[in-house]
Amino acid sequence: MESKMVEKKRNIGIDLIKIIACIMVITLHSLSPADPVVYNSTFNLSLYYAGSLAIPVFFMASGYFVLNKAFISYAYSFKRIKIFW
Protein backbone atom coordinates (compact mmCIF):
# COMPACT_ATOMS: atom_id res chain seq x y z
CA MET A 1 0.00 0.00 0.00
CA GLU A 2 1.37 3.32 -0.99
CA SER A 3 0.45 6.27 1.10
CA LYS A 4 -0.06 9.42 -0.86
CA MET A 5 1.65 12.41 0.63
CA VAL A 6 0.29 15.79 -0.22
CA GLU A 7 3.13 18.07 -1.16
CA LYS A 8 2.69 21.57 0.17
CA LYS A 9 4.40 24.30 -1.77
CA ARG A 10 5.60 27.36 0.08
CA ASN A 11 4.69 30.72 -1.27
CA ILE A 12 7.96 32.63 -1.01
CA GLY A 13 6.22 35.94 -1.73
CA ILE A 14 3.97 35.59 1.33
CA ASP A 15 6.99 34.58 3.43
CA LEU A 16 8.83 37.69 2.27
CA ILE A 17 5.84 39.90 3.09
CA LYS A 18 5.65 38.38 6.58
CA ILE A 19 9.39 38.95 7.15
CA ILE A 20 9.04 42.60 6.14
CA ALA A 21 6.01 42.91 8.44
CA CYS A 22 8.05 41.43 11.32
CA ILE A 23 10.75 44.06 10.77
CA MET A 24 8.05 46.74 10.68
CA VAL A 25 6.64 45.54 14.02
CA ILE A 26 10.10 45.66 15.59
CA THR A 27 10.51 49.19 14.25
CA LEU A 28 7.10 50.19 15.62
CA HIS A 29 7.94 48.89 19.09
CA SER A 30 11.45 50.32 19.20
CA LEU A 31 10.48 53.90 18.31
CA SER A 32 8.23 56.15 20.34
CA PRO A 33 6.55 59.08 18.55
CA ALA A 34 6.91 61.24 21.68
CA ASP A 35 10.68 60.72 21.82
CA PRO A 36 12.48 63.90 20.67
CA VAL A 37 14.78 61.87 18.41
CA VAL A 38 11.73 60.51 16.57
CA TYR A 39 9.54 63.60 16.80
CA ASN A 40 12.22 65.91 15.35
CA SER A 41 13.26 63.56 12.55
CA THR A 42 11.01 63.10 9.54
CA PHE A 43 12.78 59.84 8.66
CA ASN A 44 12.30 58.30 12.13
CA LEU A 45 8.71 59.49 12.33
CA SER A 46 7.93 57.99 8.92
CA LEU A 47 9.55 54.71 10.00
CA TYR A 48 7.29 54.68 13.05
CA TYR A 49 4.11 55.24 11.06
CA ALA A 50 5.17 52.80 8.35
CA GLY A 51 5.51 50.20 11.12
CA SER A 52 1.83 50.60 11.93
CA LEU A 53 1.04 49.03 8.55
CA ALA A 54 2.43 45.70 9.77
CA ILE A 55 -0.78 44.70 11.56
CA PRO A 56 -3.03 44.86 8.47
CA VAL A 57 -0.31 43.11 6.47
CA PHE A 58 -0.36 40.17 8.90
CA PHE A 59 -4.16 39.99 8.67
CA MET A 60 -3.99 39.96 4.88
CA ALA A 61 -1.32 37.24 4.86
CA SER A 62 -3.43 35.09 7.19
CA GLY A 63 -6.52 35.75 5.10
CA TYR A 64 -4.68 34.60 2.00
CA PHE A 65 -4.22 31.14 3.49
CA VAL A 66 -7.78 30.94 4.82
CA LEU A 67 -9.32 32.00 1.51
CA ASN A 68 -7.37 29.32 -0.38
CA LYS A 69 -9.19 26.57 1.50
CA ALA A 70 -12.04 24.82 -0.30
CA PHE A 71 -14.02 24.34 2.92
CA ILE A 72 -13.64 25.98 6.33
CA SER A 73 -15.28 24.07 9.17
CA TYR A 74 -16.30 25.41 12.55
CA ALA A 75 -13.77 23.07 14.16
CA TYR A 76 -10.97 24.63 12.10
CA SER A 77 -12.13 28.15 13.00
CA PHE A 78 -12.36 27.39 16.72
CA LYS A 79 -8.96 25.69 16.63
CA ARG A 80 -7.40 28.80 15.07
CA ILE A 81 -9.13 31.10 17.57
CA LYS A 82 -8.07 28.89 20.49
CA ILE A 83 -4.39 29.44 19.54
CA PHE A 84 -4.72 33.14 20.36
CA TRP A 85 -6.32 32.57 23.78
PDB file of N, CA, C and O in Angstrom:
ATOM      1  N   MET A   1       0.823  -1.179   0.000  1.00  0.00           N
ATOM      2  CA  MET A   1       0.000   0.000   0.000  1.00  0.00           C
ATOM      3  C   MET A   1       0.872   1.248   0.000  1.00  0.00           C
ATOM      4  O   MET A   1       1.735   1.425   0.860  1.00  0.00           O
ATOM      5  N   GLU A   2       0.640   2.064  -0.933  1.00  0.00           N
ATOM      6  CA  GLU A   2       1.372   3.324  -0.989  1.00  0.00           C
ATOM      7  C   GLU A   2       0.538   4.417  -0.348  1.00  0.00           C
ATOM      8  O   GLU A   2      -0.646   4.581  -0.641  1.00  0.00           O
ATOM      9  N   SER A   3       1.181   5.151   0.526  1.00  0.00           N
ATOM     10  CA  SER A   3       0.455   6.274   1.101  1.00  0.00           C
ATOM     11  C   SER A   3       0.777   7.515   0.285  1.00  0.00           C
ATOM     12  O   SER A   3       1.936   7.811  -0.007  1.00  0.00           O
ATOM     13  N   LYS A   4      -0.253   8.211  -0.066  1.00  0.00           N
ATOM     14  CA  LYS A   4      -0.062   9.420  -0.861  1.00  0.00           C
ATOM     15  C   LYS A   4       0.208  10.589   0.077  1.00  0.00           C
ATOM     16  O   LYS A   4      -0.565  10.874   0.992  1.00  0.00           O
ATOM     17  N   MET A   5       1.308  11.244  -0.174  1.00  0.00           N
ATOM     18  CA  MET A   5       1.652  12.414   0.627  1.00  0.00           C
ATOM     19  C   MET A   5       1.322  13.655  -0.188  1.00  0.00           C
ATOM     20  O   MET A   5       1.697  13.777  -1.355  1.00  0.00           O
ATOM     21  N   VAL A   6       0.634  14.543   0.437  1.00  0.00           N
ATOM     22  CA  VAL A   6       0.294  15.790  -0.222  1.00  0.00           C
ATOM     23  C   VAL A   6       1.486  16.730  -0.067  1.00  0.00           C
ATOM     24  O   VAL A   6       1.918  17.040   1.043  1.00  0.00           O
ATOM     25  N   GLU A   7       1.996  17.166  -1.195  1.00  0.00           N
ATOM     26  CA  GLU A   7       3.127  18.075  -1.161  1.00  0.00           C
ATOM     27  C   GLU A   7       2.628  19.501  -1.047  1.00  0.00           C
ATOM     28  O   GLU A   7       1.857  19.976  -1.882  1.00  0.00           O
ATOM     29  N   LYS A   8       3.074  20.172  -0.010  1.00  0.00           N
ATOM     30  CA  LYS A   8       2.688  21.567   0.169  1.00  0.00           C
ATOM     31  C   LYS A   8       3.803  22.443  -0.383  1.00  0.00           C
ATOM     32  O   LYS A   8       4.976  22.258  -0.056  1.00  0.00           O
ATOM     33  N   LYS A   9       3.429  23.381  -1.206  1.00  0.00           N
ATOM     34  CA  LYS A   9       4.401  24.304  -1.767  1.00  0.00           C
ATOM     35  C   LYS A   9       4.353  25.599  -0.978  1.00  0.00           C
ATOM     36  O   LYS A   9       3.280  26.135  -0.701  1.00  0.00           O
ATOM     37  N   ARG A  10       5.515  26.086  -0.624  1.00  0.00           N
ATOM     38  CA  ARG A  10       5.605  27.358   0.079  1.00  0.00           C
ATOM     39  C   ARG A  10       5.457  28.492  -0.903  1.00  0.00           C
ATOM     40  O   ARG A  10       5.948  28.424  -2.030  1.00  0.00           O
ATOM     41  N   ASN A  11       4.793  29.513  -0.481  1.00  0.00           N
ATOM     42  CA  ASN A  11       4.689  30.721  -1.274  1.00  0.00           C
ATOM     43  C   ASN A  11       5.737  31.698  -0.740  1.00  0.00           C
ATOM     44  O   ASN A  11       5.543  32.334   0.297  1.00  0.00           O
ATOM     45  N   ILE A  12       6.836  31.803  -1.457  1.00  0.00           N
ATOM     46  CA  ILE A  12       7.960  32.628  -1.006  1.00  0.00           C
ATOM     47  C   ILE A  12       7.557  34.100  -0.911  1.00  0.00           C
ATOM     48  O   ILE A  12       8.059  34.819  -0.047  1.00  0.00           O
ATOM     49  N   GLY A  13       6.672  34.549  -1.774  1.00  0.00           N
ATOM     50  CA  GLY A  13       6.218  35.939  -1.730  1.00  0.00           C
ATOM     51  C   GLY A  13       5.526  36.274  -0.415  1.00  0.00           C
ATOM     52  O   GLY A  13       5.770  37.330   0.169  1.00  0.00           O
ATOM     53  N   ILE A  14       4.667  35.375   0.048  1.00  0.00           N
ATOM     54  CA  ILE A  14       3.970  35.589   1.327  1.00  0.00           C
ATOM     55  C   ILE A  14       4.978  35.549   2.478  1.00  0.00           C
ATOM     56  O   ILE A  14       4.880  36.336   3.420  1.00  0.00           O
ATOM     57  N   ASP A  15       5.945  34.630   2.400  1.00  0.00           N
ATOM     58  CA  ASP A  15       6.988  34.576   3.431  1.00  0.00           C
ATOM     59  C   ASP A  15       7.771  35.883   3.482  1.00  0.00           C
ATOM     60  O   ASP A  15       8.072  36.384   4.566  1.00  0.00           O
ATOM     61  N   LEU A  16       8.097  36.431   2.334  1.00  0.00           N
ATOM     62  CA  LEU A  16       8.830  37.692   2.271  1.00  0.00           C
ATOM     63  C   LEU A  16       8.004  38.837   2.857  1.00  0.00           C
ATOM     64  O   LEU A  16       8.528  39.680   3.585  1.00  0.00           O
ATOM     65  N   ILE A  17       6.722  38.861   2.537  1.00  0.00           N
ATOM     66  CA  ILE A  17       5.844  39.899   3.092  1.00  0.00           C
ATOM     67  C   ILE A  17       5.782  39.787   4.614  1.00  0.00           C
ATOM     68  O   ILE A  17       5.794  40.802   5.311  1.00  0.00           O
ATOM     69  N   LYS A  18       5.714  38.562   5.130  1.00  0.00           N
ATOM     70  CA  LYS A  18       5.650  38.378   6.580  1.00  0.00           C
ATOM     71  C   LYS A  18       6.968  38.772   7.250  1.00  0.00           C
ATOM     72  O   LYS A  18       6.955  39.289   8.367  1.00  0.00           O
ATOM     73  N   ILE A  19       8.095  38.538   6.593  1.00  0.00           N
ATOM     74  CA  ILE A  19       9.393  38.951   7.147  1.00  0.00           C
ATOM     75  C   ILE A  19       9.472  40.474   7.214  1.00  0.00           C
ATOM     76  O   ILE A  19       9.920  41.036   8.214  1.00  0.00           O
ATOM     77  N   ILE A  20       9.038  41.132   6.152  1.00  0.00           N
ATOM     78  CA  ILE A  20       9.040  42.596   6.145  1.00  0.00           C
ATOM     79  C   ILE A  20       8.105  43.130   7.230  1.00  0.00           C
ATOM     80  O   ILE A  20       8.431  44.108   7.902  1.00  0.00           O
ATOM     81  N   ALA A  21       6.949  42.496   7.403  1.00  0.00           N
ATOM     82  CA  ALA A  21       6.009  42.913   8.441  1.00  0.00           C
ATOM     83  C   ALA A  21       6.611  42.721   9.830  1.00  0.00           C
ATOM     84  O   ALA A  21       6.382  43.541  10.719  1.00  0.00           O
ATOM     85  N   CYS A  22       7.374  41.652  10.027  1.00  0.00           N
ATOM     86  CA  CYS A  22       8.053  41.434  11.320  1.00  0.00           C
ATOM     87  C   CYS A  22       9.026  42.566  11.608  1.00  0.00           C
ATOM     88  O   CYS A  22       9.079  43.077  12.726  1.00  0.00           O
ATOM     89  N   ILE A  23       9.794  42.956  10.601  1.00  0.00           N
ATOM     90  CA  ILE A  23      10.745  44.063  10.773  1.00  0.00           C
ATOM     91  C   ILE A  23       9.999  45.355  11.074  1.00  0.00           C
ATOM     92  O   ILE A  23      10.454  46.168  11.878  1.00  0.00           O
ATOM     93  N   MET A  24       8.851  45.543  10.428  1.00  0.00           N
ATOM     94  CA  MET A  24       8.054  46.739  10.679  1.00  0.00           C
ATOM     95  C   MET A  24       7.502  46.761  12.103  1.00  0.00           C
ATOM     96  O   MET A  24       7.419  47.827  12.714  1.00  0.00           O
ATOM     97  N   VAL A  25       7.125  45.605  12.636  1.00  0.00           N
ATOM     98  CA  VAL A  25       6.639  45.538  14.023  1.00  0.00           C
ATOM     99  C   VAL A  25       7.764  45.870  14.995  1.00  0.00           C
ATOM    100  O   VAL A  25       7.552  46.593  15.969  1.00  0.00           O
ATOM    101  N   ILE A  26       8.946  45.352  14.738  1.00  0.00           N
ATOM    102  CA  ILE A  26      10.103  45.660  15.594  1.00  0.00           C
ATOM    103  C   ILE A  26      10.384  47.157  15.558  1.00  0.00           C
ATOM    104  O   ILE A  26      10.669  47.763  16.591  1.00  0.00           O
ATOM    105  N   THR A  27      10.304  47.749  14.378  1.00  0.00           N
ATOM    106  CA  THR A  27      10.505  49.194  14.245  1.00  0.00           C
ATOM    107  C   THR A  27       9.441  49.958  15.025  1.00  0.00           C
ATOM    108  O   THR A  27       9.749  50.930  15.714  1.00  0.00           O
ATOM    109  N   LEU A  28       8.208  49.523  14.915  1.00  0.00           N
ATOM    110  CA  LEU A  28       7.102  50.188  15.616  1.00  0.00           C
ATOM    111  C   LEU A  28       7.308  50.161  17.126  1.00  0.00           C
ATOM    112  O   LEU A  28       7.051  51.148  17.814  1.00  0.00           O
ATOM    113  N   HIS A  29       7.774  49.017  17.635  1.00  0.00           N
ATOM    114  CA  HIS A  29       7.942  48.888  19.085  1.00  0.00           C
ATOM    115  C   HIS A  29       9.231  49.515  19.597  1.00  0.00           C
ATOM    116  O   HIS A  29       9.348  49.780  20.793  1.00  0.00           O
ATOM    117  N   SER A  30      10.186  49.753  18.731  1.00  0.00           N
ATOM    118  CA  SER A  30      11.451  50.323  19.202  1.00  0.00           C
ATOM    119  C   SER A  30      11.465  51.850  19.139  1.00  0.00           C
ATOM    120  O   SER A  30      12.319  52.482  19.761  1.00  0.00           O
ATOM    121  N   LEU A  31      10.549  52.437  18.412  1.00  0.00           N
ATOM    122  CA  LEU A  31      10.477  53.899  18.313  1.00  0.00           C
ATOM    123  C   LEU A  31       9.228  54.409  19.023  1.00  0.00           C
ATOM    124  O   LEU A  31       8.164  53.793  18.957  1.00  0.00           O
ATOM    125  N   SER A  32       9.373  55.517  19.686  1.00  0.00           N
ATOM    126  CA  SER A  32       8.231  56.155  20.336  1.00  0.00           C
ATOM    127  C   SER A  32       8.002  57.509  19.675  1.00  0.00           C
ATOM    128  O   SER A  32       8.944  58.291  19.549  1.00  0.00           O
ATOM    129  N   PRO A  33       6.775  57.806  19.248  1.00  0.00           N
ATOM    130  CA  PRO A  33       6.545  59.085  18.548  1.00  0.00           C
ATOM    131  C   PRO A  33       6.754  60.301  19.444  1.00  0.00           C
ATOM    132  O   PRO A  33       6.954  61.405  18.938  1.00  0.00           O
ATOM    133  N   ALA A  34       6.710  60.121  20.768  1.00  0.00           N
ATOM    134  CA  ALA A  34       6.906  61.244  21.682  1.00  0.00           C
ATOM    135  C   ALA A  34       8.384  61.496  21.963  1.00  0.00           C
ATOM    136  O   ALA A  34       8.737  62.541  22.511  1.00  0.00           O
ATOM    137  N   ASP A  35       9.245  60.563  21.598  1.00  0.00           N
ATOM    138  CA  ASP A  35      10.684  60.715  21.818  1.00  0.00           C
ATOM    139  C   ASP A  35      11.203  61.850  20.932  1.00  0.00           C
ATOM    140  O   ASP A  35      10.888  61.889  19.742  1.00  0.00           O
ATOM    141  N   PRO A  36      11.991  62.773  21.489  1.00  0.00           N
ATOM    142  CA  PRO A  36      12.479  63.898  20.667  1.00  0.00           C
ATOM    143  C   PRO A  36      13.283  63.469  19.440  1.00  0.00           C
ATOM    144  O   PRO A  36      13.248  64.142  18.410  1.00  0.00           O
ATOM    145  N   VAL A  37      14.006  62.350  19.547  1.00  0.00           N
ATOM    146  CA  VAL A  37      14.783  61.871  18.408  1.00  0.00           C
ATOM    147  C   VAL A  37      13.852  61.480  17.265  1.00  0.00           C
ATOM    148  O   VAL A  37      14.183  61.688  16.098  1.00  0.00           O
ATOM    149  N   VAL A  38      12.700  60.919  17.588  1.00  0.00           N
ATOM    150  CA  VAL A  38      11.729  60.512  16.571  1.00  0.00           C
ATOM    151  C   VAL A  38      10.894  61.715  16.135  1.00  0.00           C
ATOM    152  O   VAL A  38      10.674  61.931  14.944  1.00  0.00           O
ATOM    153  N   TYR A  39      10.438  62.485  17.101  1.00  0.00           N
ATOM    154  CA  TYR A  39       9.538  63.602  16.802  1.00  0.00           C
ATOM    155  C   TYR A  39      10.201  64.654  15.907  1.00  0.00           C
ATOM    156  O   TYR A  39       9.545  65.246  15.050  1.00  0.00           O
ATOM    157  N   ASN A  40      11.509  64.885  16.109  1.00  0.00           N
ATOM    158  CA  ASN A  40      12.219  65.911  15.351  1.00  0.00           C
ATOM    159  C   ASN A  40      12.828  65.400  14.048  1.00  0.00           C
ATOM    160  O   ASN A  40      13.423  66.177  13.302  1.00  0.00           O
ATOM    161  N   SER A  41      12.690  64.120  13.766  1.00  0.00           N
ATOM    162  CA  SER A  41      13.260  63.563  12.551  1.00  0.00           C
ATOM    163  C   SER A  41      12.143  63.024  11.659  1.00  0.00           C
ATOM    164  O   SER A  41      11.383  62.146  12.069  1.00  0.00           O
ATOM    165  N   THR A  42      12.050  63.539  10.475  1.00  0.00           N
ATOM    166  CA  THR A  42      11.015  63.099   9.539  1.00  0.00           C
ATOM    167  C   THR A  42      11.217  61.632   9.173  1.00  0.00           C
ATOM    168  O   THR A  42      10.253  60.880   9.029  1.00  0.00           O
ATOM    169  N   PHE A  43      12.481  61.234   9.024  1.00  0.00           N
ATOM    170  CA  PHE A  43      12.781  59.843   8.661  1.00  0.00           C
ATOM    171  C   PHE A  43      12.331  58.883   9.764  1.00  0.00           C
ATOM    172  O   PHE A  43      11.666  57.886   9.483  1.00  0.00           O
ATOM    173  N   ASN A  44      12.689  59.179  11.016  1.00  0.00           N
ATOM    174  CA  ASN A  44      12.301  58.300  12.129  1.00  0.00           C
ATOM    175  C   ASN A  44      10.791  58.284  12.333  1.00  0.00           C
ATOM    176  O   ASN A  44      10.214  57.241  12.640  1.00  0.00           O
ATOM    177  N   LEU A  45      10.158  59.427  12.164  1.00  0.00           N
ATOM    178  CA  LEU A  45       8.710  59.488  12.328  1.00  0.00           C
ATOM    179  C   LEU A  45       8.009  58.697  11.221  1.00  0.00           C
ATOM    180  O   LEU A  45       7.009  58.026  11.473  1.00  0.00           O
ATOM    181  N   SER A  46       8.536  58.778   9.994  1.00  0.00           N
ATOM    182  CA  SER A  46       7.927  57.985   8.921  1.00  0.00           C
ATOM    183  C   SER A  46       8.168  56.502   9.109  1.00  0.00           C
ATOM    184  O   SER A  46       7.318  55.691   8.740  1.00  0.00           O
ATOM    185  N   LEU A  47       9.318  56.122   9.680  1.00  0.00           N
ATOM    186  CA  LEU A  47       9.548  54.711  10.001  1.00  0.00           C
ATOM    187  C   LEU A  47       8.531  54.220  11.028  1.00  0.00           C
ATOM    188  O   LEU A  47       8.014  53.108  10.922  1.00  0.00           O
ATOM    189  N   TYR A  48       8.253  55.055  12.014  1.00  0.00           N
ATOM    190  CA  TYR A  48       7.288  54.684  13.054  1.00  0.00           C
ATOM    191  C   TYR A  48       5.905  54.453  12.445  1.00  0.00           C
ATOM    192  O   TYR A  48       5.269  53.435  12.718  1.00  0.00           O
ATOM    193  N   TYR A  49       5.443  55.385  11.631  1.00  0.00           N
ATOM    194  CA  TYR A  49       4.107  55.243  11.065  1.00  0.00           C
ATOM    195  C   TYR A  49       4.042  54.162   9.990  1.00  0.00           C
ATOM    196  O   TYR A  49       2.988  53.560   9.788  1.00  0.00           O
ATOM    197  N   ALA A  50       5.140  53.909   9.303  1.00  0.00           N
ATOM    198  CA  ALA A  50       5.174  52.800   8.347  1.00  0.00           C
ATOM    199  C   ALA A  50       5.067  51.468   9.092  1.00  0.00           C
ATOM    200  O   ALA A  50       4.500  50.506   8.573  1.00  0.00           O
ATOM    201  N   GLY A  51       5.611  51.414  10.307  1.00  0.00           N
ATOM    202  CA  GLY A  51       5.515  50.200  11.120  1.00  0.00           C
ATOM    203  C   GLY A  51       4.093  49.867  11.505  1.00  0.00           C
ATOM    204  O   GLY A  51       3.777  48.703  11.749  1.00  0.00           O
ATOM    205  N   SER A  52       3.228  50.866  11.565  1.00  0.00           N
ATOM    206  CA  SER A  52       1.831  50.600  11.926  1.00  0.00           C
ATOM    207  C   SER A  52       1.082  49.862  10.815  1.00  0.00           C
ATOM    208  O   SER A  52      -0.020  49.364  11.044  1.00  0.00           O
ATOM    209  N   LEU A  53       1.654  49.788   9.637  1.00  0.00           N
ATOM    210  CA  LEU A  53       1.038  49.028   8.545  1.00  0.00           C
ATOM    211  C   LEU A  53       1.240  47.523   8.704  1.00  0.00           C
ATOM    212  O   LEU A  53       0.602  46.738   8.003  1.00  0.00           O
ATOM    213  N   ALA A  54       2.110  47.120   9.606  1.00  0.00           N
ATOM    214  CA  ALA A  54       2.432  45.700   9.769  1.00  0.00           C
ATOM    215  C   ALA A  54       1.216  44.883  10.209  1.00  0.00           C
ATOM    216  O   ALA A  54       1.064  43.737   9.787  1.00  0.00           O
ATOM    217  N   ILE A  55       0.367  45.440  11.033  1.00  0.00           N
ATOM    218  CA  ILE A  55      -0.777  44.697  11.557  1.00  0.00           C
ATOM    219  C   ILE A  55      -1.749  44.320  10.444  1.00  0.00           C
ATOM    220  O   ILE A  55      -2.127  43.152  10.348  1.00  0.00           O
ATOM    221  N   PRO A  56      -2.174  45.272   9.591  1.00  0.00           N
ATOM    222  CA  PRO A  56      -3.034  44.862   8.475  1.00  0.00           C
ATOM    223  C   PRO A  56      -2.349  43.898   7.510  1.00  0.00           C
ATOM    224  O   PRO A  56      -3.009  43.050   6.909  1.00  0.00           O
ATOM    225  N   VAL A  57      -1.035  44.021   7.359  1.00  0.00           N
ATOM    226  CA  VAL A  57      -0.307  43.114   6.470  1.00  0.00           C
ATOM    227  C   VAL A  57      -0.389  41.683   6.999  1.00  0.00           C
ATOM    228  O   VAL A  57      -0.585  40.749   6.222  1.00  0.00           O
ATOM    229  N   PHE A  58      -0.240  41.502   8.316  1.00  0.00           N
ATOM    230  CA  PHE A  58      -0.360  40.166   8.900  1.00  0.00           C
ATOM    231  C   PHE A  58      -1.773  39.607   8.714  1.00  0.00           C
ATOM    232  O   PHE A  58      -1.933  38.422   8.419  1.00  0.00           O
ATOM    233  N   PHE A  59      -2.789  40.442   8.884  1.00  0.00           N
ATOM    234  CA  PHE A  59      -4.163  39.990   8.668  1.00  0.00           C
ATOM    235  C   PHE A  59      -4.378  39.558   7.220  1.00  0.00           C
ATOM    236  O   PHE A  59      -5.030  38.547   6.960  1.00  0.00           O
ATOM    237  N   MET A  60      -3.835  40.318   6.290  1.00  0.00           N
ATOM    238  CA  MET A  60      -3.994  39.962   4.878  1.00  0.00           C
ATOM    239  C   MET A  60      -3.259  38.666   4.541  1.00  0.00           C
ATOM    240  O   MET A  60      -3.762  37.851   3.769  1.00  0.00           O
ATOM    241  N   ALA A  61      -2.071  38.474   5.117  1.00  0.00           N
ATOM    242  CA  ALA A  61      -1.325  37.235   4.856  1.00  0.00           C
ATOM    243  C   ALA A  61      -2.069  36.037   5.426  1.00  0.00           C
ATOM    244  O   ALA A  61      -2.112  34.980   4.797  1.00  0.00           O
ATOM    245  N   SER A  62      -2.651  36.186   6.599  1.00  0.00           N
ATOM    246  CA  SER A  62      -3.428  35.093   7.187  1.00  0.00           C
ATOM    247  C   SER A  62      -4.685  34.830   6.371  1.00  0.00           C
ATOM    248  O   SER A  62      -5.063  33.679   6.155  1.00  0.00           O
ATOM    249  N   GLY A  63      -5.329  35.898   5.919  1.00  0.00           N
ATOM    250  CA  GLY A  63      -6.525  35.751   5.100  1.00  0.00           C
ATOM    251  C   GLY A  63      -6.243  35.062   3.780  1.00  0.00           C
ATOM    252  O   GLY A  63      -7.103  34.355   3.255  1.00  0.00           O
ATOM    253  N   TYR A  64      -5.065  35.255   3.243  1.00  0.00           N
ATOM    254  CA  TYR A  64      -4.681  34.598   1.996  1.00  0.00           C
ATOM    255  C   TYR A  64      -4.738  33.083   2.155  1.00  0.00           C
ATOM    256  O   TYR A  64      -5.233  32.377   1.276  1.00  0.00           O
ATOM    257  N   PHE A  65      -4.229  32.590   3.279  1.00  0.00           N
ATOM    258  CA  PHE A  65      -4.222  31.145   3.492  1.00  0.00           C
ATOM    259  C   PHE A  65      -5.616  30.607   3.811  1.00  0.00           C
ATOM    260  O   PHE A  65      -5.943  29.485   3.426  1.00  0.00           O
ATOM    261  N   VAL A  66      -6.429  31.380   4.498  1.00  0.00           N
ATOM    262  CA  VAL A  66      -7.783  30.939   4.816  1.00  0.00           C
ATOM    263  C   VAL A  66      -8.644  30.925   3.550  1.00  0.00           C
ATOM    264  O   VAL A  66      -9.437  30.005   3.353  1.00  0.00           O
ATOM    265  N   LEU A  67      -8.496  31.922   2.708  1.00  0.00           N
ATOM    266  CA  LEU A  67      -9.321  31.998   1.505  1.00  0.00           C
ATOM    267  C   LEU A  67      -8.956  30.951   0.461  1.00  0.00           C
ATOM    268  O   LEU A  67      -9.749  30.681  -0.441  1.00  0.00           O
ATOM    269  N   ASN A  68      -7.776  30.361   0.565  1.00  0.00           N
ATOM    270  CA  ASN A  68      -7.371  29.323  -0.382  1.00  0.00           C
ATOM    271  C   ASN A  68      -7.898  27.944   0.005  1.00  0.00           C
ATOM    272  O   ASN A  68      -7.643  26.970  -0.703  1.00  0.00           O
ATOM    273  N   LYS A  69      -8.616  27.847   1.096  1.00  0.00           N
ATOM    274  CA  LYS A  69      -9.189  26.567   1.502  1.00  0.00           C
ATOM    275  C   LYS A  69     -10.526  26.369   0.781  1.00  0.00           C
ATOM    276  O   LYS A  69     -11.291  27.314   0.590  1.00  0.00           O
ATOM    277  N   ALA A  70     -10.785  25.129   0.387  1.00  0.00           N
ATOM    278  CA  ALA A  70     -12.044  24.822  -0.295  1.00  0.00           C
ATOM    279  C   ALA A  70     -13.212  24.841   0.683  1.00  0.00           C
ATOM    280  O   ALA A  70     -14.321  25.239   0.327  1.00  0.00           O
ATOM    281  N   PHE A  71     -12.959  24.407   1.920  1.00  0.00           N
ATOM    282  CA  PHE A  71     -14.015  24.336   2.924  1.00  0.00           C
ATOM    283  C   PHE A  71     -13.419  24.712   4.270  1.00  0.00           C
ATOM    284  O   PHE A  71     -12.351  24.223   4.638  1.00  0.00           O
ATOM    285  N   ILE A  72     -14.099  25.570   5.000  1.00  0.00           N
ATOM    286  CA  ILE A  72     -13.641  25.976   6.328  1.00  0.00           C
ATOM    287  C   ILE A  72     -14.696  25.529   7.328  1.00  0.00           C
ATOM    288  O   ILE A  72     -15.823  26.025   7.320  1.00  0.00           O
ATOM    289  N   SER A  73     -14.325  24.592   8.186  1.00  0.00           N
ATOM    290  CA  SER A  73     -15.276  24.066   9.167  1.00  0.00           C
ATOM    291  C   SER A  73     -15.247  24.914  10.441  1.00  0.00           C
ATOM    292  O   SER A  73     -14.324  25.698  10.666  1.00  0.00           O
ATOM    293  N   TYR A  74     -16.272  24.736  11.259  1.00  0.00           N
ATOM    294  CA  TYR A  74     -16.300  25.415  12.552  1.00  0.00           C
ATOM    295  C   TYR A  74     -15.166  24.918  13.431  1.00  0.00           C
ATOM    296  O   TYR A  74     -14.576  25.696  14.181  1.00  0.00           O
ATOM    297  N   ALA A  75     -14.856  23.634  13.350  1.00  0.00           N
ATOM    298  CA  ALA A  75     -13.769  23.071  14.156  1.00  0.00           C
ATOM    299  C   ALA A  75     -12.445  23.741  13.813  1.00  0.00           C
ATOM    300  O   ALA A  75     -11.657  24.059  14.703  1.00  0.00           O
ATOM    301  N   TYR A  76     -12.201  23.957  12.521  1.00  0.00           N
ATOM    302  CA  TYR A  76     -10.967  24.631  12.096  1.00  0.00           C
ATOM    303  C   TYR A  76     -10.941  26.059  12.625  1.00  0.00           C
ATOM    304  O   TYR A  76      -9.909  26.520  13.113  1.00  0.00           O
ATOM    305  N   SER A  77     -12.062  26.760  12.535  1.00  0.00           N
ATOM    306  CA  SER A  77     -12.129  28.145  13.000  1.00  0.00           C
ATOM    307  C   SER A  77     -11.892  28.241  14.494  1.00  0.00           C
ATOM    308  O   SER A  77     -11.130  29.094  14.949  1.00  0.00           O
ATOM    309  N   PHE A  78     -12.543  27.365  15.271  1.00  0.00           N
ATOM    310  CA  PHE A  78     -12.359  27.391  16.723  1.00  0.00           C
ATOM    311  C   PHE A  78     -10.936  27.005  17.108  1.00  0.00           C
ATOM    312  O   PHE A  78     -10.388  27.530  18.078  1.00  0.00           O
ATOM    313  N   LYS A  79     -10.344  26.099  16.360  1.00  0.00           N
ATOM    314  CA  LYS A  79      -8.955  25.687  16.630  1.00  0.00           C
ATOM    315  C   LYS A  79      -8.019  26.876  16.412  1.00  0.00           C
ATOM    316  O   LYS A  79      -7.102  27.093  17.204  1.00  0.00           O
ATOM    317  N   ARG A  80      -8.242  27.641  15.353  1.00  0.00           N
ATOM    318  CA  ARG A  80      -7.401  28.803  15.071  1.00  0.00           C
ATOM    319  C   ARG A  80      -7.612  29.902  16.113  1.00  0.00           C
ATOM    320  O   ARG A  80      -6.657  30.571  16.506  1.00  0.00           O
ATOM    321  N   ILE A  81      -8.844  30.091  16.558  1.00  0.00           N
ATOM    322  CA  ILE A  81      -9.131  31.102  17.567  1.00  0.00           C
ATOM    323  C   ILE A  81      -8.527  30.692  18.912  1.00  0.00           C
ATOM    324  O   ILE A  81      -8.025  31.536  19.654  1.00  0.00           O
ATOM    325  N   LYS A  82      -8.579  29.405  19.218  1.00  0.00           N
ATOM    326  CA  LYS A  82      -8.065  28.885  20.485  1.00  0.00           C
ATOM    327  C   LYS A  82      -6.556  29.151  20.621  1.00  0.00           C
ATOM    328  O   LYS A  82      -6.062  29.321  21.736  1.00  0.00           O
ATOM    329  N   ILE A  83      -5.835  29.188  19.520  1.00  0.00           N
ATOM    330  CA  ILE A  83      -4.393  29.438  19.539  1.00  0.00           C
ATOM    331  C   ILE A  83      -4.096  30.802  20.150  1.00  0.00           C
ATOM    332  O   ILE A  83      -3.101  30.963  20.856  1.00  0.00           O
ATOM    333  N   PHE A  84      -4.952  31.783  19.881  1.00  0.00           N
ATOM    334  CA  PHE A  84      -4.720  33.142  20.361  1.00  0.00           C
ATOM    335  C   PHE A  84      -5.118  33.337  21.816  1.00  0.00           C
ATOM    336  O   PHE A  84      -4.720  34.324  22.435  1.00  0.00           O
ATOM    337  N   TRP A  85      -5.892  32.420  22.369  1.00  0.00           N
ATOM    338  CA  TRP A  85      -6.319  32.568  23.779  1.00  0.00           C
ATOM    339  C   TRP A  85      -5.383  31.837  24.630  1.00  0.00           C
ATOM    340  O   TRP A  85      -5.543  31.820  25.850  1.00  0.00           O
TER     341      TRP A  85
END
